[in-house]
Amino acid sequence: MRRWRKALTVTPQYVIVRPTYVAVFESKVVGFCALQIEGTDALLDHLWVLPSFMGRGVGRALFEHAETIARASGAVRLRMVGDPHAESFYSRMGAVVYGRESADMDGQKRLLPLLEKAL
């Protein structure tokens, strides 16, 4: 995780310039998502849910909210670079794999799914 700290850290400046939303349960942040809008494309830059809240609809609610915001911003496609373990979640949300991106970790070959969903 230390090696990924820079890529995974969400700064106040990041939130100021990108649509970012949190899911809250009993005053506790249990997930969040963030978008980058680039013309007619939107990138789901982050979608994270606390493990103890997975399977409760939090991820679905965040994904659907991201879709709504992307559409309202003029995007016609939502793209994401997924973790291999999240590929089935994004597939259930209607996204399809259009490629794979190499992201080797500790000398181990790892391919991240590139997904998209028409809005």
Wavefront OBJ file of the C-alpha trace (Angstrom):
o trace
v 0.000 0.000 0.000
v 2.883 2.396 0.663
v 3.945 2.117 -2.970
v 0.441 3.072 -4.097
v -0.021 5.885 -1.568
v 0.422 8.658 -4.132
v -2.022 7.115 -6.622
v -4.615 6.329 -3.953
v -4.454 9.553 -1.941
v -7.376 11.885 -2.546
v -6.347 15.434 -1.722
v -8.585 18.447 -1.075
v -7.443 19.868 -4.438
v -8.515 16.649 -6.186
v -12.013 16.909 -4.681
v -12.311 20.586 -5.621
v -11.807 19.891 -9.339
v -13.563 16.493 -9.688
v -17.082 15.384 -8.794
v -16.559 13.311 -5.633
v -19.272 11.706 -3.490
v -19.371 9.712 -0.280
v -21.730 7.049 1.040
v -22.517 7.496 4.715
v -24.073 5.034 7.159
v -24.773 6.150 10.725
v -22.420 9.147 10.399
v -19.579 6.959 9.083
v -18.142 7.211 5.568
v -18.456 3.678 4.147
v -17.518 4.384 0.534
v -16.817 7.034 -2.058
v -16.540 7.591 -5.770
v -14.965 10.247 -7.963
v -15.258 11.115 -11.633
v -13.138 12.830 -14.233
v -15.262 14.315 -16.993
v -13.430 14.595 -20.309
v -15.813 15.786 -23.004
v -18.181 12.957 -23.874
v -16.220 10.467 -21.767
v -16.294 10.142 -18.012
v -13.700 8.175 -16.081
v -14.776 6.556 -12.840
v -11.473 7.391 -11.199
v -12.337 5.955 -7.771
v -15.031 3.697 -6.380
v -14.219 2.233 -2.992
v -16.404 0.580 -0.361
v -15.325 -0.573 3.088
v -15.081 -4.379 3.034
v -17.614 -4.677 5.866
v -20.168 -2.843 3.685
v -19.633 -4.803 0.478
v -22.681 -6.725 -0.689
v -25.079 -4.199 0.867
v -25.755 -2.087 -2.224
v -23.302 0.713 -1.386
v -21.163 0.112 -4.476
v -24.242 -0.102 -6.696
v -25.609 3.166 -5.290
v -22.284 4.938 -5.824
v -21.933 3.538 -9.362
v -25.475 4.561 -10.312
v -24.929 8.031 -8.859
v -21.708 8.353 -10.870
v -23.653 7.385 -14.014
v -26.254 10.069 -13.308
v -23.618 12.759 -12.744
v -21.691 11.710 -15.869
v -24.838 11.835 -18.018
v -25.806 15.243 -16.624
v -22.297 16.468 -17.506
v -22.766 15.455 -21.152
v -20.815 12.188 -21.089
v -22.050 9.363 -23.313
v -19.625 6.746 -22.001
v -18.374 5.825 -18.533
v -14.938 4.200 -18.423
v -13.014 2.612 -15.600
v -9.740 0.819 -14.944
v -10.809 -1.920 -12.576
v -9.062 -4.082 -10.088
v -9.237 -7.696 -11.296
v -11.276 -8.556 -8.186
v -13.843 -5.859 -9.062
v -14.356 -6.919 -12.681
v -17.451 -8.985 -11.897
v -18.996 -6.051 -9.985
v -18.544 -3.714 -12.947
v -19.929 -6.391 -15.279
v -23.051 -6.625 -13.104
v -23.362 -2.846 -13.443
v -23.461 -3.264 -17.237
v -19.855 -2.417 -18.090
v -17.944 -4.470 -20.657
v -14.229 -5.158 -20.909
v -12.608 -3.540 -23.946
v -8.989 -4.295 -23.060
v -6.436 -4.994 -20.354
v -3.656 -2.822 -18.946
v -0.443 -4.232 -17.528
v 0.193 -3.263 -13.909
v 2.971 -5.507 -12.653
v 3.298 -5.672 -8.893
v 6.329 -6.996 -7.024
v 7.555 -8.718 -10.186
v 4.213 -10.478 -10.711
v 2.398 -9.925 -13.991
v -0.986 -8.368 -13.340
v -3.555 -7.214 -15.888
v -6.179 -4.650 -14.987
v -9.460 -4.766 -16.899
v -10.358 -1.683 -18.931
v -14.139 -1.365 -18.853
v -16.751 0.932 -20.301
v -20.476 1.432 -20.237
v -22.549 3.418 -22.693
v -24.654 6.028 -20.945
l 1 2 3 4 5 6 7 8 9 10 11 12 13 14 15 16 17 18 19 20 21 22 23 24 25 26 27 28 29 30 31 32 33 34 35 36 37 38 39 40 41 42 43 44 45 46 47 48 49 50 51 52 53 54 55 56 57 58 59 60 61 62 63 64 65 66 67 68 69 70 71 72 73 74 75 76 77 78 79 80 81 82 83 84 85 86 87 88 89 90 91 92 93 94 95 96 97 98 99 100 101 102 103 104 105 106 107 108 109 110 111 112 113 114 115 116 117 118 119
